[in-house]
Amino acid sequence: MSQIEVEIAIGNRTFEVACQQGEEPYLQAAAGLLDAEAQVLVEQIGRMPEARMLLMAGLMLADKTAGLEERLREAEDRLSALSAELRALRDAPPPEPERVEVPVIPDDVTDALAELTARAEALAETIEEKLSV
């Protein structure tokens, strides 16, 4: 591939940079990131020597990149731990079935409750008859 010259703007200054044909969009994107940092410097400090502006903008980008790389490492570590936990849960034997005991009501209690129910219904009928008279 042949090299081509690309014009980029950083901090209100124009530079010509060589790159391989087809890499122009990547170069323009990288220049855009550097220009955004340089614009912050230009707004805060004003005019400064080209080398200092590029150095400061590069350091600001490097600081952001370092922070992002640290967050990426933390996310990868967390993903790795969660993946290991998921594998362990999938590989674990199924839990033992839980034994549930259902209490059995003795027949004499059931009979006593049925008798009480019958008496309560009879009383309710008697009261209804007396109230309807």
Backbone torsions as a table, in degrees:
resi	resn	phi	psi	omega
1	MET	NA	150.0	179.9
2	SER	-97.7	153.9	177.9
3	GLN	-86.6	147.8	176.6
4	ILE	-130.1	158.0	178.2
5	GLU	-93.4	132.2	178.5
6	VAL	-123.1	137.5	178.1
7	GLU	-95.6	126.6	178.3
8	ILE	-125.1	154.3	179.1
9	ALA	-117.9	127.2	178.4
10	ILE	-136.2	123.0	177.4
11	GLY	58.6	44.4	179.6
12	ASN	63.8	20.3	176.6
13	ARG	-125.7	148.9	-177.3
14	THR	-108.0	138.6	179.6
15	PHE	-132.1	148.0	172.9
16	GLU	-106.1	127.5	-176.3
17	VAL	-129.4	141.1	177.9
18	ALA	-91.6	143.5	174.6
19	CYS	-152.5	167.8	177.7
20	GLN	-72.6	148.5	178.5
21	GLN	-61.9	133.0	-177.4
22	GLY	98.4	-16.0	-179.8
23	GLU	-93.5	1.4	-176.5
24	GLU	-56.3	-44.5	-179.0
25	PRO	-61.3	-37.6	179.4
26	TYR	-67.9	-41.1	178.3
27	LEU	-64.2	-43.3	179.0
28	GLN	-64.0	-39.7	178.7
29	ALA	-64.6	-44.2	178.9
30	ALA	-64.1	-41.5	178.1
31	ALA	-63.7	-36.3	177.7
32	GLY	-61.9	-41.5	177.6
33	LEU	-63.6	-46.1	180.0
34	LEU	-64.9	-39.6	179.2
35	ASP	-64.3	-39.1	179.0
36	ALA	-60.1	-42.5	178.3
37	GLU	-68.6	-40.2	179.7
38	ALA	-64.8	-37.5	179.0
39	GLN	-63.3	-37.1	176.2
40	VAL	-60.9	-45.0	179.3
41	LEU	-63.7	-44.2	-179.3
42	VAL	-61.3	-41.6	179.7
43	GLU	-67.6	-37.8	-176.6
44	GLN	-81.3	-42.9	-171.6
45	ILE	-105.6	-30.9	-175.6
46	GLY	94.9	-155.1	-176.4
47	ARG	-67.8	137.7	177.2
48	MET	-149.0	163.3	179.4
49	PRO	-58.3	143.8	-177.3
50	GLU	-53.2	-47.4	-177.8
51	ALA	-62.4	-41.6	-179.5
52	ARG	-66.8	-42.7	179.0
53	MET	-60.1	-47.0	-179.7
54	LEU	-65.2	-39.3	178.4
55	LEU	-62.9	-49.6	-177.9
56	MET	-64.1	-43.9	179.0
57	ALA	-62.7	-41.0	177.7
58	GLY	-63.4	-40.7	178.4
59	LEU	-66.2	-38.6	177.8
60	MET	-63.9	-42.3	176.9
61	LEU	-65.2	-40.5	179.3
62	ALA	-63.1	-38.6	178.5
63	ASP	-63.7	-45.2	177.5
64	LYS	-62.0	-42.9	-179.6
65	THR	-63.0	-42.5	179.2
66	ALA	-62.0	-41.1	177.7
67	GLY	-63.5	-42.2	178.9
68	LEU	-66.9	-38.5	178.3
69	GLU	-65.0	-37.7	177.7
70	GLU	-65.1	-44.2	178.2
71	ARG	-63.4	-38.2	178.1
72	LEU	-63.8	-44.5	178.5
73	ARG	-60.5	-44.0	178.7
74	GLU	-62.0	-42.5	179.3
75	ALA	-65.7	-40.0	178.2
76	GLU	-65.6	-40.3	177.2
77	ASP	-62.6	-43.2	179.8
78	ARG	-65.5	-42.2	178.1
79	LEU	-61.3	-42.1	179.4
80	SER	-62.9	-43.9	179.8
81	ALA	-65.4	-42.3	179.5
82	LEU	-67.6	-36.6	177.4
83	SER	-65.1	-41.7	177.9
84	ALA	-63.6	-41.2	178.6
85	GLU	-64.7	-40.8	178.4
86	LEU	-64.1	-43.3	177.3
87	ARG	-60.8	-42.9	-179.6
88	ALA	-62.8	-40.0	179.1
89	LEU	-68.1	-37.7	178.8
90	ARG	-69.4	-36.4	-177.2
91	ASP	-82.6	-14.3	-177.9
92	ALA	-69.1	146.5	177.1
93	PRO	-66.6	152.6	179.3
94	PRO	-63.3	151.5	-179.3
95	PRO	-66.0	151.9	177.2
96	GLU	-64.8	141.0	177.3
97	PRO	-62.1	139.2	-178.6
98	GLU	-84.7	132.2	179.9
99	ARG	-86.7	124.2	-179.8
100	VAL	-113.2	126.2	178.2
101	GLU	-102.3	127.6	179.0
102	VAL	-100.6	123.9	-179.4
103	PRO	-67.2	142.0	179.6
104	VAL	-105.2	128.2	179.3
105	ILE	-85.9	125.3	-179.3
106	PRO	-60.8	150.0	-177.7
107	ASP	-59.8	-38.4	-177.5
108	ASP	-65.8	-31.4	176.4
109	VAL	-71.1	-41.9	178.1
110	THR	-61.3	-43.6	178.8
111	ASP	-62.9	-42.5	-179.5
112	ALA	-63.8	-40.7	178.6
113	LEU	-66.1	-39.6	178.4
114	ALA	-63.6	-41.4	178.5
115	GLU	-64.4	-42.2	178.1
116	LEU	-63.4	-38.7	178.2
117	THR	-63.4	-44.0	179.9
118	ALA	-63.2	-42.3	179.2
119	ARG	-63.8	-42.3	-179.4
120	ALA	-64.0	-39.5	178.6
121	GLU	-66.8	-38.8	179.0
122	ALA	-65.6	-42.2	177.5
123	LEU	-62.6	-41.5	-179.9
124	ALA	-62.8	-39.8	178.2
125	GLU	-65.1	-42.4	179.8
126	THR	-61.9	-43.7	-179.8
127	ILE	-65.7	-41.0	178.9
128	GLU	-63.6	-39.1	178.9
129	GLU	-64.8	-42.1	-179.1
130	LYS	-69.7	-32.4	179.2
131	LEU	-77.1	-27.2	-178.3
132	SER	-82.4	-13.8	-178.4
133	VAL	-77.5	NA	NA
